[in-house]
Amino acid sequence: MIIQDVINHLEKLAPLHYAEDFDNVGLLVGNKNDGVKGVLVTLDTLESVVDEAIENNCNLIVSFHPIIFKGLKKINGNSYVERVVIKAIQNNIAIFAIHTALDNCLQGVNDIICNKLGLSNKKILLPKQGTIKMLTTYVPTENAASLRQALFQTGAGSIGNYENCSFNTEGTGTYQGNDNSNPTKGNRGELHEEKETKITVTFQKHLESKVLNALFNNHPYEEVAFEVTTLDNYNQTIGMGMIGELEKELPIHDFLTFLKQKMNVSVIRHSEIIKKSVKRIAVLGGSGSFAIPASKSANADVLITSDLKYHDFFSAEGQIILADIGHYESEQFTKNFLADYLSEKFTNFAVVLSMTNTNPVKYL
């Protein structure tokens, strides 16, 4: 097995196409074609984590957060980031980061929090736009069924709980090839009419190369007429945050105690208590002040997130309770999830869960 094999499975879980533009995900250090001796899974990649990988004979670190976030102009060991990169390279250890690709994943960071709290009726809080594309093409009617099937096999035509979705219109296509053409039907230099089917399918953004390969490999024409457009539709399976419901309504103070226990936190910073009981809960792991308006619009009783600033708490405006549980605390179970996922996929090398607590914030 090589490093790229591990990456392929991680991208099936959380395609890197859906990471935020500001992020730096993927293979940050190392060669994708190197063989895998072992994988260490961590939330953050620090020097101590690289030491842990060395001790466990792991030459791939799968990290939630990227160690390289901003551009590096020099790598001389003057910062903790540079020292990590140097140590990893010296010991032939690759580093892969998944970060906001997993944040935007339906079974990612926020789903983990929801499951910890036992929430039901879960859905994406901030569905992502620009992630659904539409293919339109024209094919001889006699070839339409086989082309549709090839497109469906790539994942095109999946809409929510439905598969093999397409729209088809019968018509007549015309073309006339020049002296350099080699038409499948008709003769060069002659105007040809053909009964054709217009096929339209939608697909997830990350599938585009597979969909187009299927189109070109299964279309009979020398020149394939097609169009790919990006839709503004919100994608209900990709996006930031989630919202769900508790099994039963809880008094707010009971819920905050429950939250501390389930998320293993000692401190919760929260806005004014304006509700006696709560049931509808929004979550967004990591920095989540941007989710406050959406949480209020979704009629959430509480938003669980982190990194709220002083003035963010004012924006609750008596409509919602904001609960800041800490950045590390909101994402701490992510590495367990990733380690379990990879352990199920690979049994021929060790997948090791990092025991290093990388939380830089300490409490008295």
C-alpha positions in Angstrom: 0.0 0.0 0.0 1.2 3.5 -0.7 0.3 6.9 0.8 -2.0 7.7 -2.1 -4.2 4.6 -1.2 -4.8 6.2 2.2 -5.5 9.5 0.6 -8.0 8.0 -1.8 -10.1 6.6 1.1 -9.9 9.9 3.0 -11.2 11.7 -0.1 -14.1 9.3 -0.4 -15.1 10.3 3.1 -14.4 14.1 2.6 -13.5 15.2 -0.9 -10.9 18.0 -0.8 -13.0 19.9 -3.4 -15.3 21.0 -0.6 -12.6 22.5 1.6 -12.9 26.2 2.1 -10.9 28.5 -0.2 -8.8 29.9 2.7 -7.8 26.4 3.8 -4.7 24.3 3.1 -5.7 20.6 2.8 -4.2 17.6 1.3 -0.7 16.1 1.3 1.4 18.9 2.8 4.7 17.0 3.3 6.0 13.8 1.7 5.7 11.7 -1.5 2.3 10.2 -2.3 4.0 7.2 -3.9 5.9 6.1 -0.8 4.9 2.9 0.9 2.9 3.0 4.1 4.5 1.5 7.2 1.9 3.0 9.7 -0.5 5.9 10.1 -0.7 8.2 13.1 -4.0 10.2 13.4 -3.9 13.5 15.3 -5.9 16.7 15.7 -2.7 18.9 15.3 0.8 18.1 14.1 3.3 19.3 16.6 7.0 18.3 17.1 5.8 15.9 19.9 3.4 14.3 17.5 6.1 13.7 14.9 8.2 12.1 17.8 5.2 9.9 18.5 5.0 8.9 14.8 8.7 8.0 14.9 8.2 5.9 18.1 5.3 4.0 16.5 7.1 3.5 13.2 4.4 5.5 11.3 5.6 7.3 8.2 2.2 9.1 7.6 0.5 11.5 9.9 -3.1 12.2 9.2 -3.9 15.5 10.9 -7.2 17.3 11.1 -5.6 20.8 11.2 -2.9 21.7 8.6 0.5 22.5 10.1 1.3 24.7 7.1 -1.5 27.2 6.8 0.2 30.4 5.5 3.0 30.5 3.0 6.5 29.7 4.2 9.2 31.8 2.8 12.0 30.2 4.8 12.3 26.8 6.5 15.1 27.3 9.1 13.5 26.2 12.3 12.6 29.6 13.8 9.0 28.7 14.3 7.2 25.6 15.6 5.7 25.2 12.1 9.2 25.1 10.5 10.5 22.8 13.1 7.7 20.3 12.5 8.3 20.4 8.7 12.0 19.9 9.1 11.7 17.0 11.5 9.1 15.3 9.3 11.3 15.6 6.2 14.4 14.4 8.1 12.5 11.3 9.2 10.7 10.7 5.9 7.3 11.2 7.4 4.4 12.5 5.3 1.7 14.8 6.6 -1.8 15.0 5.3 -4.4 17.5 6.5 -8.2 17.2 6.0 -9.6 20.1 8.0 -12.6 22.0 6.4 -13.2 19.2 3.9 -14.3 17.1 6.9 -16.1 20.2 8.4 -18.2 20.3 5.2 -18.8 16.5 5.1 -22.2 15.1 6.1 -20.5 12.5 8.3 -17.8 14.8 9.5 -17.0 17.0 12.5 -20.4 18.3 13.2 -22.1 15.0 12.8 -19.7 13.7 15.5 -20.9 16.3 17.9 -24.5 15.6 17.1 -24.0 11.9 17.8 -22.2 12.7 21.1 -25.3 14.6 22.1 -27.8 12.0 20.7 -29.4 14.5 18.4 -32.0 13.2 15.8 -33.5 14.8 12.7 -30.1 16.1 11.8 -29.5 18.3 8.7 -26.8 20.7 7.4 -27.0 24.1 9.0 -25.3 26.1 6.2 -25.7 24.1 3.0 -23.0 24.9 0.4 -23.6 26.5 -2.9 -21.6 25.9 -6.1 -21.1 22.2 -5.4 -23.7 20.8 -7.8 -23.1 20.7 -11.5 -25.2 19.8 -14.5 -24.2 18.1 -17.7 -26.1 18.4 -20.9 -25.2 16.3 -23.9 -26.6 15.0 -27.2 -26.3 11.4 -28.4 -27.9 9.2 -31.1 -31.0 7.9 -29.6 -29.9 4.3 -30.1 -26.9 5.0 -27.8 -28.7 7.0 -25.2 -29.4 4.1 -22.8 -25.8 2.9 -22.6 -24.4 6.4 -22.2 -26.9 7.2 -19.4 -25.8 4.0 -17.6 -22.1 4.9 -17.9 -22.8 8.3 -16.4 -24.9 6.8 -13.6 -22.0 4.5 -12.7 -19.8 7.5 -11.9 -22.4 8.8 -9.4 -24.0 11.3 -11.8 -27.8 11.5 -11.5 -27.9 11.1 -7.7 -30.3 13.5 -6.0 -30.9 13.1 -2.3 -32.3 9.6 -1.7 -32.7 8.9 -5.5 -30.3 7.6 -8.0 -30.2 7.3 -11.9 -32.0 10.6 -12.3 -31.9 12.2 -15.7 -34.1 14.3 -18.1 -34.3 13.2 -21.7 -35.7 15.0 -24.8 -36.0 13.5 -28.3 -35.0 15.7 -31.3 -33.1 15.9 -34.5 -29.4 16.8 -34.6 -27.6 18.2 -37.6 -23.9 18.4 -38.5 -21.6 18.6 -41.5 -18.0 17.5 -41.2 -15.1 19.2 -43.1 -12.4 17.5 -45.1 -10.5 16.5 -41.9 -13.5 15.0 -40.1 -14.2 11.3 -39.6 -18.0 11.2 -38.8 -19.4 8.1 -37.1 -22.6 8.5 -39.0 -23.0 10.2 -42.4 -20.2 11.4 -44.8 -17.8 14.2 -44.6 -18.8 17.3 -46.5 -22.5 16.3 -46.4 -25.2 17.7 -44.1 -26.4 14.9 -41.9 -29.5 14.6 -39.8 -29.7 12.2 -36.8 -32.4 11.3 -34.3 -30.8 12.3 -31.0 -31.6 12.4 -27.3 -30.7 15.3 -25.2 -29.5 14.0 -21.8 -29.3 16.1 -18.7 -27.9 14.9 -15.4 -26.7 16.6 -12.2 -23.6 15.5 -10.3 -21.5 16.5 -7.3 -18.6 18.8 -8.1 -15.8 16.4 -7.1 -17.1 13.8 -9.7 -16.6 16.1 -12.7 -13.5 14.4 -14.2 -15.1 10.9 -13.8 -18.3 12.1 -15.4 -16.5 13.7 -18.4 -14.3 10.6 -18.8 -17.4 8.4 -18.9 -19.0 10.8 -21.5 -16.0 10.8 -23.8 -15.4 7.0 -23.5 -19.0 6.0 -24.2 -20.2 8.6 -26.7 -20.0 7.4 -30.3 -19.3 10.7 -32.0 -15.9 11.9 -33.0 -16.7 15.4 -31.6 -18.9 15.3 -28.5 -21.3 18.3 -28.0 -21.8 18.9 -24.2 -22.1 21.7 -21.7 -21.3 21.7 -18.0 -22.8 24.4 -15.8 -22.5 25.1 -12.1 -25.8 25.4 -10.3 -26.7 27.8 -7.5 -28.8 25.1 -5.7 -27.9 24.6 -2.1 -26.3 21.1 -1.5 -28.2 19.5 1.4 -25.4 17.0 2.0 -22.4 19.4 2.0 -21.9 22.4 4.2 -20.9 23.8 7.6 -22.6 23.0 10.9 -25.6 20.9 11.7 -28.9 21.2 13.5 -30.8 18.5 15.3 -33.1 17.8 18.2 -32.7 16.3 21.6 -34.7 13.2 22.4 -36.6 15.2 24.9 -36.7 18.8 26.0 -34.3 19.6 28.8 -34.2 22.4 31.3 -31.3 24.7 30.2 -29.1 24.2 33.2 -29.6 20.5 32.9 -28.6 20.7 29.3 -25.4 22.7 30.0 -24.4 20.1 32.5 -25.2 17.3 30.0 -23.2 19.2 27.4 -20.1 19.5 29.7 -20.3 15.7 30.4 -20.8 14.6 26.8 -18.1 16.9 25.3 -15.7 16.4 28.3 -15.3 20.2 29.0 -14.8 21.9 32.3 -15.9 25.4 31.2 -18.7 26.7 29.0 -18.8 30.4 28.1 -22.4 31.3 27.2 -24.7 34.2 26.5 -27.7 35.2 28.6 -30.0 32.4 29.6 -33.2 33.4 27.9 -34.9 30.0 27.7 -36.1 27.8 30.5 -35.7 24.6 28.4 -34.1 23.6 25.1 -34.6 21.0 22.4 -33.4 22.3 19.0 -29.6 22.4 19.0 -27.3 23.8 16.3 -23.6 22.8 16.4 -20.5 24.0 14.5 -17.1 22.7 15.5 -14.2 25.1 15.6 -14.7 28.9 15.1 -18.4 29.4 14.4 -19.5 33.0 15.0 -20.6 33.2 11.3 -23.2 30.5 12.0 -25.2 32.7 14.5 -27.6 34.2 12.0 -28.3 30.8 10.4 -28.9 29.2 13.8 -31.4 31.9 14.7 -33.1 31.6 11.3 -33.4 27.8 11.9 -35.1 28.5 15.3 -32.3 26.8 17.3 -32.5 27.1 21.0 -28.8 26.8 21.4 -25.7 27.1 19.2 -22.7 25.1 20.3 -19.4 26.4 18.9 -16.2 28.0 19.9 -13.9 31.1 19.6 -16.7 33.6 20.2 -15.6 37.1 20.8 -17.0 39.6 23.3 -19.3 41.3 20.9 -20.4 38.0 19.3 -22.4 37.2 22.5 -24.5 40.4 22.0 -25.6 39.1 18.6 -27.7 36.4 20.4 -30.2 39.3 20.8 -32.4 37.4 23.2 -33.3 34.8 20.5 -30.8 32.1 21.1 -28.3 30.8 23.7 -24.7 30.8 22.5 -22.5 28.1 24.1 -18.7 28.4 23.5 -17.1 25.1 24.6 -13.6 25.8 23.3 -12.0 25.1 19.9 -10.0 22.0 20.8 -13.0 20.7 22.9 -15.4 21.0 20.0 -13.1 19.0 17.6 -11.4 16.6 20.0 -13.2 13.5 19.0 -12.5 14.0 15.3 -9.2 12.1 15.5 -10.9 9.1 17.1 -13.4 9.1 14.2 -10.7 9.2 11.6 -8.6 6.5 13.3 -11.7 4.2 13.4 -12.5 5.0 9.8 -9.0 4.1 8.5 -8.7 1.0 10.7 -11.8 -0.4 9.0 -10.3 0.3 5.6 -6.8 -1.0 6.2 -5.7 -4.1 8.1 -2.2 -4.6 6.7 -0.6 -1.8 8.7 -1.1 -0.1 12.0 -3.4 2.9 12.4 -2.4 4.6 15.6 -4.4 7.1 17.6 -2.2 9.9 18.8 -2.1 10.2 22.6 -0.7 13.7 22.6 -3.1 16.4 23.9 -2.4 19.2 21.5 -4.8 21.7 23.2 -2.8 25.0 23.6 -5.4 26.5 25.9 -5.1 25.7 29.7 -7.6 26.4 32.4 -7.3 27.0 36.2 
